[in-house]
Amino acid sequence: RHLFAKIAAGKNMMGTSVGNLTALLPQMQEFAFPSLLALPGLGGGMESASAAEVRGLLLAVNIFEVVVNGVVSYLNARSRATQLTPSLRSVYDEHAFEQFQKYSKENGVISFISSSISFFLSILFLLFAVFGEVDRLVVDTLTSVSGGHWLAVHPITVGVCFYLSLQLLMTLITLPISLYKTFAIEEKYGFNKMTIGLYFADMAKSFLLGIVIGFPLYAVLYLVLTSGEGERVWIYAWIILGAFTILLNLAYVNLILPLFNTLVKLPEGRLHREIVEAGRQAGFPVEEITVMDGSKRTTKANAFLSGFGKAKKIVLFDTLLTTFSVREMAAVVAHELGHHAYRHIYLNMVNALLQLLLFLYLLSTVIFLPAVAEAVGVKRAEGEEGIKSALHVTFYIALELLGPLSVLTSLFSHACSRLFEYQADEFSVRSYSPSPLPERVPLLKRDKADESFRASEKEKREKREGKKGEGVEKATGEKQDEQEEGEKKQTSKEKMEESVSKLMKEVETRGEVEDSDKKGQALKRALSLLSASHLDNLTPHPLYVFFHYTHPPILNRLEAIDKNVKKLM
């Protein structure tokens, strides 16, 4: 999971020759992380470590992670505001603040339960050799079903089935908590809009997508890693994963996202013109603006910029269109264009690929050691072939051993991400100047605009509570089925286009706050509304931010925007 987190985080590939990278590997080992071959307390290092010593190290890694996360989460809970101070009133009113308190506490409890279960399962998996049992079950089943056919019992087939079996097992174990969080907590506070059917459909699609992408990727990686090319094999594996990362980013919006959501082009109108103008002012022409049916799953609003080069796309959640004004949405888009202007997408890609290279090299000190597989109950014949046949297990366990390094690299990535958010905010403030308002668009005082937003949020909550009080029709799916029966003639895209068209009529004449024409004010209001509608924690502990936040806390961002505005005066 750590490895694929690194893959998913990247955006570009840095060109460096294979020969130069091979020469850099010894130096990387010196400054980046101590070699696992020389870890103290293991009788001279991993090469001579026994299965019991490797198992002890795995236990230590799990305990280290749970202690760090526990301490940081506790400090964050203690840091949560209990009174509505003047600075918090810029985001929350009394009712929203009360909702935030309850929502945070309930999420904290379920998070603690989930983390505790995960920790104890990890310990039990190690102590009772569950990985070994899963491996034996996979091999025995494939042998029995195929009659021992060489293709069925090939290490690649066994490896893919092993990972799928683990994924299925962990999904079943965590399913009750996931269902409770989605259909109890998120439902209670008006965020969830998923049906049970959609929930399991998403799960099935993700599982099948993992097979379609994972099988060939693992097959290629296995063949490369077992090719006997020595040190260079990790460079080749890195090149393959790097190419896969680039292709995944290019294909995400056009091929992967449509499997789960419906996307349509933003119709012509005031919002379209304002976004195009924001792009012109920023010096980055906007070629395609897409609206996604985020409301299919949640009421939370969002927007993002995906891809790079000519393949980049701006994607707006339709939930953004339901509440936000044109200037506020344009300011958010200008923020996303700031990421493009500062080359954040490319920098994230370089960062992810360099981290991936480091992980792959360090894996080479562990992955072919028999003691690693034996530590989790997996036994194979001695010799090179036996080690190769257990590669899927040692690969997984080696990533667990690198858990502390994963924490360190994520700290660096999160720090970069927070810096990038400040830079994108600064770009939006500097580059975006709202267009004059048409006569039909009213100018609202801030308190009236706030009342309108709160009334909208209250209406959403009441609708959700009303549906829940009618016998949880959404969960049973009865009303949904009747609705779907009458809409079969319309495709999902046609329904989405009709929905967006209706929203755009409202957006055209939606009022703007009286000071929204001033630098930075539209962005400040948009960020405040996003935080309020998401019930965000406005006072997280600095250590929790350091470990977990990819975006700066909202109050810090609002303060930074004010400083940027003063610089422009």
N, C-alpha and C positions, 0 to 999 in steps of 0.2 A: 504493500500500500504506500510505503514511503517513496518507492521508486516511481510509481505512476503519479504520485502527487507532484514530483519534480517534473515529470513529463508534461502534465497538464498546466503547470504554472508558466511555461516558457512561451516566447513569441518570436525568436529569431536565432540564427545560427552564426557563430563567429568562424570565419575561415582561417584555419591554421593547418599547416601540413602535418601529416601523420608522423613524419620523422621528427619534427620539432616537438610534437606532443609526447612522443615516446621518450625523448630526451628530458622532458620536463617532469616525468613521473616521479623519479627519486626525490626531486626538490619539493614536489607537491606533498609527498609523504612527510617530509621534514616539517614544513611550516603549517600544514592544514590540520593534521590529526595524527596522533601517535599510531604507528602500525599495530594492527591487531596481532601481528606475529610477536610483538614484544610487550604485550600487556602484562603488567606485574601481577603476581599472585596466582599465576597459572603454571607454575613449575617450569619457568624458562620460556613461556610463550605458547601460542595456540598450536604450533606444530607438534608440541609434546603434550598438549592438554588431553586429559581424559574426558570421556563423555560426562562424568559427574561434574567436572570442573566447568565445562561449557554450560551445563544445565544451571549450575550455580551462578554463572555470569548472566545468563538469561533472566534468572530470578532477580538478580541485583538490578538489571536494566529496568525491569517492570516496576520494581519497588521505587527506583529513582524517579521514573516518570510519574507514578501516581502520587508520590510525596510532593514533587514540584508542583504538579497541577492542583493538588489539594490545598497546599499553602496559598498559592496564587488565587485560587477561587475563593478561599475563606477571606482573604484580605479584600477581595473585590466585593464580596457580600457586605462586609463591614463598612466599606466605603460608600455604599449606596445611600443617597440622600433620603432623609426621613421627613424633612420639612421643605415646603415650597419657598425657596429664597427668591429674592428679586432677579438674580441671574437666570434661575430656572424658569421664571415666568415668561421669559422671551420665547420659550418653546411650549411649556405646559400651562394649562389652566388647572383648577382644583380637581375637576373630575378626571381629566386625563392623567394627572399626577397620581391620583388614587388608583387608577387602572394600571399604571406603570408599576406601582408598588406590588400589587397583587400578581401581575403577570411575571415580574422578575422573581418573586419568591417561589411561585409555582414552577417556573423554569429551572430555578436553582435546585429545587428538591428533585425534580425528574433527572436533571443532569447529574446530581450526586448519586442517585440510584443507578443510573446508566453506567457511570464511571466505576462504581463499586462492583457491579456485575461483571463488567469488562475485565477489571483487575483480577477478581477471584476466578473467572473463567480462564484467564491466561495462566494463572498459577496451577489450576487443576489440569489444564491441557499439558503443562510441563510435567507435573508430578505423576499423572496417570497415562503419559505417552499417547495422548489422543491423536497427535499428528501421525504417529506410527500406525495407529489403528485405522485412521482414514486412508493412509497409503496402502495398507494391506487390503482393506475392503475394496479400494479402487482396482488394484492389481487382480485380486481374486475374481471380482465381478467381470472385468474385461476378459480375463482368461476363460471364465465359464461361458460367457455369452458368445465369444468368438471362436471357442474351441482352440484357443492358444494361437490364433493367427498372428503372424509377426507384426502386422500393422497395428492391430488392436493393443498389443502389449509393448509397442515401441515406446521408449522414454518420452517422446514428444506427446503421444496420445495419453500416456499415464499422467504426465505433468499437467496437461490442460484439464483432464478430468479431476485431478487432485485439487487444483485451484477452484474449479467450479463446485466441487463437493464442499470445500471449506466455505466458499461464499454462500452456498445454499444453507449450510449448517448455521453459520453466523447470522444469516438473514432470519431464519426460523427462531433463533434464540432472542434476537433483538426486536422481533416483530411486535410483541405486545407493547413494549415501551414506545416504539415508533408510532403505532396506531393510537396510543393514548395521547401522545404529544400532538399528533395531527388532528384527531377527531374529538379530543377533550379540551386540551389547553388552547390550541390555535383556534378551534371552533368557538370556544367560550368567549374569546376576546375579538371575534369577528374577522379573523385573518384567513382561516381555511375556507376554500370553496371547492375542494376536491370531493368527489364521491368515492365510495368504497371501490367501485368498479374502476374508476380512473387511477386510483392508488395502486391497485394490483396490476392494471394494464401497464403503468409506468415501470413497475417492478419487473414485469415479464419482458418488456422492451429492452430495459437496461441489461437484463440477464442475457438475452439473445444478442444484443449488440456487443457484449463482452465476449461471446463466443466467436462472432463474426470477425471482430478485430483482434481478439486475444490469441486465437488459435494460430493464424499465420504469423503473427508477431512473435509469439513464443517459439514457434517452429524455427523461424529464421535465427532468433537469438540463440537457441539451443545449438543449432548447427555451427554458428560462428564460435560460440564459447567452447565447443568440443572439437574444434578444427585442428587443434595442436599448433596454433600459430604463435605461441609464447606470449610475451608481454603485449605485442601488438593486437592481440585478440580483443582487448578492452577498448582500444581505439576504434576498431571495426564495429564493435557493439555500440559504442557511443555514436558513431556516424549513422548507424541504422536507426537508433532511437531519436537522434536529432532530426533526421529526415522525416520520421514518423510524426514528430512534434509539429514540424512545419506544415505537413499535409493535413494534420488534424485541425490546426488553426485555420487553414484555408478552407477546409470543408465544413467547419462547424456550423456556420449560419445557413449555408446552402443545402447541406446533406444531413447533418445530425439533428440540428434543432427542429427542422420540419417533421421529424419523426414523433416529436412530443408536443409541438405547438404549431398553430397556424399563423403565418406571417403574411401581411398585405402591405402594399405601398401606401404611404401617407397621402391622402387626397390633397389636391390643390386647395389653397385657402390661406387665411391669415397666418396660421401656425407654420405652414410649409414655407411661406414667403419669409417669415421672421427667422426661421432656422437657416434658410439659404442665405439671408442677409448676414446672419451671425457668422456663417462660414466664410462669406466674402470679406467681412471685416477682419476675420482672423487670418486671412490669406490661405485658407484651405477650402477650395470649392467642395460643396456638399453635393454628391452625385445621386445618392440613393438614401432615402429615409424610410424605414420599415416600422410597422406597428405589429407587436406580438400580443397574442391573447394571454397575457399573464393572469388575467382575471379568471381564467379556467381553473387555476389552482390557489390563488391567494389574492387578497385585497391590497397587499403591499405594492408600492410603486417603485419603478426602477428604470434605468436607461443604461445602455452600454455601447461601446465602440468595439467592433470585432474585426479581426483580420488585419492585413497590412498591405501597403501598396495600393494598387487599383482594386483589390479585393475587399477593402475596408467597407464596413456598413455601420450606419447608426441605427440602433434598434431601440424603440420606445415601448414600454409596457402600456397596454391600453388603460391600465389603472392610473397611469400618469395623466391621461386625458380627462379622467372623470372629475378631478378636483383642482388641478394646477392651472394657472393662467398661461397665456401665450408667452409672455415675457419670462415667467419663471421656468417654463420648459425650454425656451431658447437659451437661457442662462445655463441650464443643466447641460444642454448639448454643447455649448461653448466650453464648458468644463471638460467634456469628453474629447473635444477637439484639442484641448490643451495637452492631453496625454499623447496625442499624435504629434503635436508641435514639438514637444520635448523628447520625442523618440522613446517614450516609456515602454511601448510595446516591444521595441527592439532590445532595449536594455534589460527588460524582464526575461527575454529569450536568452540573451547572453548569460545572465545570472543563472538561470535554470540549467542551461547546458553545461556550464562550468561546474556547478554543483553535481550534476549527473555524472560528469567525468570523474570527479573526486570519489563519488559513491562507487562507481564501477571499479575503479582501481582498488579501493579498499576492500571491496568484495572479493577481489582476487586473492587476498590473504586468508580467506576463510572458506570459500565456496567449495573447494575440492578436498577439504579435510574430512576424513571418515568420522571423526569424533563429533562433528556438528550434527550429522544425521543420526548417529547413535544416541546423542543426547536427548532426542525427542522420540526415541523408540523405533527408528527406521533402520533396518538391517539389510545389507546387500552383500553380495559376494565380494571378497577382497580384490584389490587391483583396480586398474583404470576403468574398466567397463562397469564395475560395481559402483564406483563413484559417479560416473556419468548417469547411470540409471536412477540415482537419487538426487540429481541436480536440482529438481524442482523443490525438494524439501530444504536442501542446504541453502538455496537461493533465498527462500522465504525466511528461514531462521537467521541467516546472515544479515538480512535487512533489520530484523528485530535487534540483533546485537549492535547495529549502528544507530539505534534509537537516540542516544545522547547526541550524536553528531547531527541527526535530523533536527533536534531541538535547536542546536546552535545555528544551523543554516537557515532555519525558519525565522530565527530572531533577526538575522541579517536581511532576509527577504521582506519581512514585515516592516522593518525600519525603512527600507528603500520605498516600499509601497506607501507608507505614511508621508514620506517626503514628496513623493510623486503627487499625492492628493493635494498637498499644499501648493505645489507648483501649478497644478491644473486649475485650482481655485484662483490663483493669482492671474493666470492666463485669461480666465473667464472675466474677471474684474477688469483687466486691462483692455481686452479686445472687444468686448460686447457692449454696444451702445444701443438701447432699445429704440425702435422706430416710433414715430409719432402715432398716437392712437386715432383710429377712425371715430367718427362722431357717434356711431351706434354703440361703442364700448364705454360703459360707465367707469368713472374714476371713484374708487372707494376709499374711505378712511380706514386706517389700519384696524381699528377696533371692529368696524363693521365687517371687514374682510375676515377677521379672526372668527367672528360670530358665524359667518357663512360657512367657514371651514368646519367649525365645531358642529354646526347643525348637520352638515353633510356626513361627518363621521358618526354622529349620533343616529342619523337615519339608517346608515349601514348597519350599525350594531343592532338597532331595533328590528330591522329586517331579518338579520341572522337569528336573533333571539325568538322572533315570531315564527320562523321556520322550525326552529328547534322545539318550540312549544306545541307545534302542530303534530307532534308524534315523530319527530326526527325523520321527516319525509325524505330528506336528502340522503341520510344513511341507508334507509331501506331501498331507496331508488325508485319507489312506486311512481311518485309524481314525475320524476325525471324520465322514466320510461314512457309515460303518456305524452310528455312534451316531445320526446325524441320521435315518437310515432308520427306526430303531426308535422315534423320538420324534416322528414326523410328526403323530401324532394329537393331540399337545399343542401348543397355541399358545405363542409365546414368553412371553406374559403368564402363562399357567398354569404354565409351568415356573419362571418367576421367582417367582411366589407360593409354589410348593411349596418352592423353594430358601430363600426368606426365612423361611418357616414353620419349616423345619428349623433354620436359624440361630437363630431366636428361642428355640427350646427350649434351645439351648446358652447363649444370653445370659441367660436367666431365672435360671440357677443359677451363672453364672460368678462367681468370687471377686473380692472387692474388696481393695485394698491397705489395710493396717491404719490408715493415717493419712488415707485418702481422704475422711473426713468433715470434715476441717479445711479452712478457707478456702484456696482456690487450689491445693491439692495434687492434686486430680483433673485440673485443667487442666494443671498442670506435667507430670504423668506422661503425659497424652495428647499434649502437644507433643513430649515427649522420645521417646515411642514412634513418633510420626509421623516425626521426623527420623531415628531409627535405622533404621526400616523403609525409608525413602527413600534411605538412605546420603548424607545431606546433608553439605555442607562446614560444619563448626562454627566454622572460623576464617577466614572470607573476608576479603580485604583491604578496609579501609574505603572505598577509592576504587571498588572493584568493587561494593560495596554501594551506594554513592552513585549509580553509573551504572545498575545493573541490578536491584537487589533491590526488590521491591514489599512484601516482608515483612522485618522485622528478623531478624538472625541469631538462632538459637535460644537461645544462651547469654545474649544481651542480653535476650531476652524472659523467660527464667527469672529473671534477676536483677531485672528490673522487677516481676515478679509477687511476688517476696519483699518488695520495697519496698512494694508495695500492701497486702500482708498486714499488714506492720508498722503501716501507717497506720490499719488497721482495729482494731488492738488497743488 
